[in-house]
Amino acid sequence: MIVAKEHNIKKDEFEGKVVLVTGANRGFGLAITMDLARAGATVIMLGRDLGSLEHAYDAVVDSGLKEPILYPLDLEGATPENYQELQDNLLNEFGKLDGLVHNASILGTQMPIEQYDIKLWYSTIQINLNAPFMLTQFLIPALSKSDDARIIFLSSTVGRKARAYWGAYSVSKFGIEGFAKTLSEELEKTQISVNTVNPGKLRTEMRRTAYPAEDSSTVPLPEEKSQAIVHLLSSSSPKINGEQLTISD
Ligand SMILES: NC(=O)c1ccc[n+]([C@@H]2O[C@H](COP(=O)([O-])OP(=O)(O)OC[C@H]3O[C@@H](n4cnc5c(N)ncnc54)[C@H](OP(=O)(O)O)[C@@H]3O)[C@@H](O)[C@H]2O)c1
């Protein structure tokens, strides 16, 4: 299903809503954070590095948007105890969670499987697949307290159709597609919906690393597509569940 990239999001559409975004310090995660804060959401910005998160916090606040909450956590090393602490903090502070955007990912390396670096394979699967599983598991209790909770997993074209040399990244995104589908079936009768979104091309560090020879001026900025994610998180958009969505270019 295709989702239009542009939407009219009202200024107070997310008033009273709490949304957690992973990898919120830069790239697509920061663009989503800015749009959510613009719509009045309290955004919990999860990122691995406090300095980088603080820099992003300044960008949000200096733009006159709703003050976000910073949550430094390295998704590669995070333990069940860390996720439990996050759940406790979230429930104590807000009592609920209305949206969860699994955006953080690493590219790993582009290499034949025969030569793929084993340590990098483990890191990529840990950050891109195992961490979203644990984060989701520990945040379901908070999502259950919302009357309309929406989970979005950022996927990729190579998570839906295999392409040679995309290795652990591609496998992690295929895994995310399967995980989201399973979860959407389990939560079908609840008020929590689960979908995957392929954002298509985005002019970010990940894209530059994957396509170093590309003319980046032809690639859409993350800010051009982030409204689509905010629209999907909004209670004013129709609730869908278990779908593979793609943002139009
Ligand atoms: N760019 C594209 O063209 C494209 C296309 C299809 C799908 N996507 C998907 O869209 C999403 C956003 O991509 P992007 O282009 O914005 O990527 P990006 O520019 O590389 O940013 C990745 C984000 O993930 C964070 N991250 C990485 N490892 C982490 C860890 N261990 N713990 C916590 N955070 C970590 C990064 O934080 P640091 O700053 O600390 O590294 C950064 O905030 C990803 O899921 C990607 O797979 C992107």
The ligand as a Gaussian input file, in Angstrom:
#p B3LYP/6-31G(d) Opt

LIG

0 1
 N       18.123000       6.416000       3.878000
 C       17.426000       5.663000       3.052000
 O       17.448000       5.881000       1.818000
 C       16.580000       4.528000       3.572000
 C       15.938000       3.699000       2.637000
 C       15.131000       2.645000       3.107000
 C       14.994000       2.447000       4.471000
 N       15.641000       3.274000       5.375000
 C       15.436000       3.012000       6.803000
 O       15.008000       4.219000       7.439000
 C       15.496000       4.266000       8.784000
 C       16.239000       5.562000       9.007000
 O       17.379000       5.571000       8.171000
 P       18.359000       6.821000       7.985000
 O       18.619000       6.912000       6.542000
 O       17.870000       7.986000       8.765000
 O       19.680000       6.227000       8.689000
 P       20.945000       6.963000       9.304000
 O       21.062000       8.337000       8.725000
 O       22.094000       6.052000       9.146000
 O       20.556000       7.091000      10.852000
 C       20.477000       5.926000      11.623000
 C       20.041000       6.254000      13.027000
 O       20.095000       5.031000      13.791000
 C       20.836000       5.279000      14.963000
 N       21.525000       4.104000      15.489000
 C       22.379000       3.302000      14.825000
 N       22.899000       2.383000      15.678000
 C       22.333000       2.608000      16.888000
 C       22.468000       2.000000      18.157000
 N       23.323000       0.997000      18.388000
 N       21.726000       2.475000      19.188000
 C       20.879000       3.529000      19.003000
 N       20.729000       4.157000      17.815000
 C       21.453000       3.709000      16.774000
 C       21.862000       6.329000      14.526000
 O       22.471000       6.916000      15.661000
 P       24.024000       7.458000      15.638000
 O       23.941000       8.881000      15.158000
 O       24.466000       7.347000      17.044000
 O       24.797000       6.581000      14.705000
 C       20.972000       7.252000      13.725000
 O       20.229000       8.083000      14.571000
 C       16.349000       3.010000       8.971000
 O       15.597000       1.998000       9.588000
 C       16.698000       2.603000       7.541000
 O       16.956000       1.223000       7.448000
 C       16.426000       4.299000       4.957000

